[in-house]
Amino acid sequence: MTSPIKPLADRVVAVREEAQTKTASGIFLPDNAKEKPVLAKVVAVGPKVADLKVGDKIVYKEYSTTELKIDGVEYLIVKEEDVLATV
């Protein structure tokens, strides 16, 4: 997937992973019980990003993102310092 957004400086553009619809024991979750996942796939990186690359799956701080919806796809813009880990 290519991104229509070109991140600047130390920002990355990512697409949030889908929320789980079923628990490990097989119970289906209703929409209002699902939490927003904090796992996303990186689709673009800024020129000053050192440790991430396109295709990485990241864990990020939940309330430190900018959300943007373009052509029905919801993108997240995250500072590199707000990325907690790669998976």
C-alpha positions as a LaTeX table, in Angstrom:
\begin{tabular}{lrrr}
\hline
Residue & $x$ (\AA) & $y$ (\AA) & $z$ (\AA) \\
\hline
Met1 & 0.00 & 0.00 & 0.00 \\
Thr2 & 1.37 & 3.41 & $-0.91$ \\
Ser3 & 0.48 & 6.51 & 1.02 \\
Pro4 & $-0.86$ & 9.73 & $-0.52$ \\
Ile5 & 0.70 & 11.48 & 2.49 \\
Lys6 & 4.40 & 12.40 & 2.52 \\
Pro7 & 5.53 & 12.73 & 6.16 \\
Leu8 & 8.00 & 15.42 & 7.15 \\
Ala9 & 10.90 & 15.33 & 9.62 \\
Asp10 & 10.55 & 12.53 & 12.21 \\
Arg11 & 6.96 & 11.53 & 11.40 \\
Val12 & 5.64 & 8.21 & 10.12 \\
Val13 & 2.35 & 7.47 & 8.37 \\
Ala14 & 0.67 & 4.24 & 9.42 \\
Val15 & $-2.61$ & 2.39 & 8.94 \\
Arg16 & $-4.27$ & 1.00 & 12.08 \\
Glu17 & $-4.69$ & $-2.77$ & 12.28 \\
Glu18 & $-8.24$ & $-4.11$ & 12.54 \\
Ala19 & $-9.66$ & $-4.62$ & 16.01 \\
Gln20 & $-10.16$ & $-8.22$ & 17.14 \\
Thr21 & $-13.74$ & $-9.40$ & 16.65 \\
Lys22 & $-13.28$ & $-12.59$ & 18.63 \\
Thr23 & $-11.50$ & $-13.43$ & 21.86 \\
Ala24 & $-8.98$ & $-16.25$ & 22.18 \\
Ser25 & $-11.68$ & $-18.44$ & 23.72 \\
Gly26 & $-13.99$ & $-17.87$ & 20.74 \\
Ile27 & $-16.41$ & $-15.25$ & 22.12 \\
Phe28 & $-17.47$ & $-12.66$ & 19.54 \\
Leu29 & $-17.22$ & $-9.05$ & 20.68 \\
Pro30 & $-19.90$ & $-6.45$ & 19.89 \\
Asp31 & $-18.74$ & $-3.20$ & 18.25 \\
Asn32 & $-19.10$ & $-1.13$ & 21.41 \\
Ala33 & $-16.86$ & $-3.54$ & 23.38 \\
Lys34 & $-13.93$ & $-3.30$ & 20.98 \\
Glu35 & $-11.02$ & $-1.08$ & 21.93 \\
Lys36 & $-9.12$ & 0.94 & 19.39 \\
Pro37 & $-6.00$ & $-1.06$ & 18.68 \\
Val38 & $-2.62$ & 0.56 & 19.22 \\
Leu39 & $-1.00$ & $-1.56$ & 16.53 \\
Ala40 & $-0.43$ & $-0.17$ & 13.04 \\
Lys41 & 1.51 & $-0.86$ & 9.85 \\
Val42 & 3.93 & 1.82 & 8.61 \\
Val43 & 3.22 & 2.93 & 5.03 \\
Ala44 & 5.56 & 5.97 & 4.79 \\
Val45 & 8.45 & 7.45 & 6.78 \\
Gly46 & 9.87 & 10.96 & 7.00 \\
Pro47 & 13.47 & 11.79 & 6.07 \\
Lys48 & 14.67 & 12.07 & 9.69 \\
Val49 & 13.25 & 8.73 & 10.88 \\
Ala50 & 16.14 & 6.50 & 11.92 \\
Asp51 & 14.74 & 3.25 & 13.33 \\
Leu52 & 11.59 & 2.52 & 11.29 \\
Lys53 & 10.91 & 1.49 & 7.71 \\
Val54 & 7.89 & 0.92 & 5.49 \\
Gly55 & 6.20 & $-2.37$ & 6.36 \\
Asp56 & 7.08 & $-2.35$ & 10.08 \\
Lys57 & 4.28 & $-3.05$ & 12.53 \\
Ile58 & 4.40 & $-0.58$ & 15.40 \\
Val59 & 2.89 & $-0.06$ & 18.84 \\
Tyr60 & 2.23 & 3.63 & 19.49 \\
Lys61 & 0.92 & 5.94 & 22.20 \\
Glu62 & $-2.85$ & 5.93 & 21.74 \\
Tyr63 & $-3.57$ & 9.64 & 22.19 \\
Ser64 & $-0.53$ & 11.09 & 20.44 \\
Thr65 & $-1.57$ & 10.61 & 16.80 \\
Thr66 & $-3.15$ & 12.74 & 14.12 \\
Glu67 & $-5.87$ & 10.87 & 12.22 \\
Leu68 & $-6.63$ & 11.60 & 8.59 \\
Lys69 & $-9.14$ & 9.88 & 6.30 \\
Ile70 & $-8.34$ & 9.92 & 2.57 \\
Asp71 & $-10.29$ & 7.89 & $-0.02$ \\
Gly72 & $-11.91$ & 5.79 & 2.71 \\
Val73 & $-8.59$ & 4.80 & 4.32 \\
Glu74 & $-7.82$ & 6.06 & 7.83 \\
Tyr75 & $-4.17$ & 7.09 & 8.18 \\
Leu76 & $-2.30$ & 7.92 & 11.37 \\
Ile77 & 0.56 & 10.39 & 11.56 \\
Val78 & 2.84 & 9.56 & 14.49 \\
Lys79 & 6.07 & 11.13 & 15.74 \\
Glu80 & 8.92 & 8.63 & 15.87 \\
Glu81 & 9.34 & 9.33 & 19.60 \\
Asp82 & 5.71 & 8.26 & 20.21 \\
Val83 & 6.36 & 4.82 & 18.73 \\
Leu84 & 6.85 & 2.46 & 21.66 \\
Ala85 & 7.93 & $-0.73$ & 19.89 \\
Thr86 & 7.95 & $-2.73$ & 16.68 \\
Val87 & 6.27 & $-6.10$ & 16.45 \\
\hline
\end{tabular}
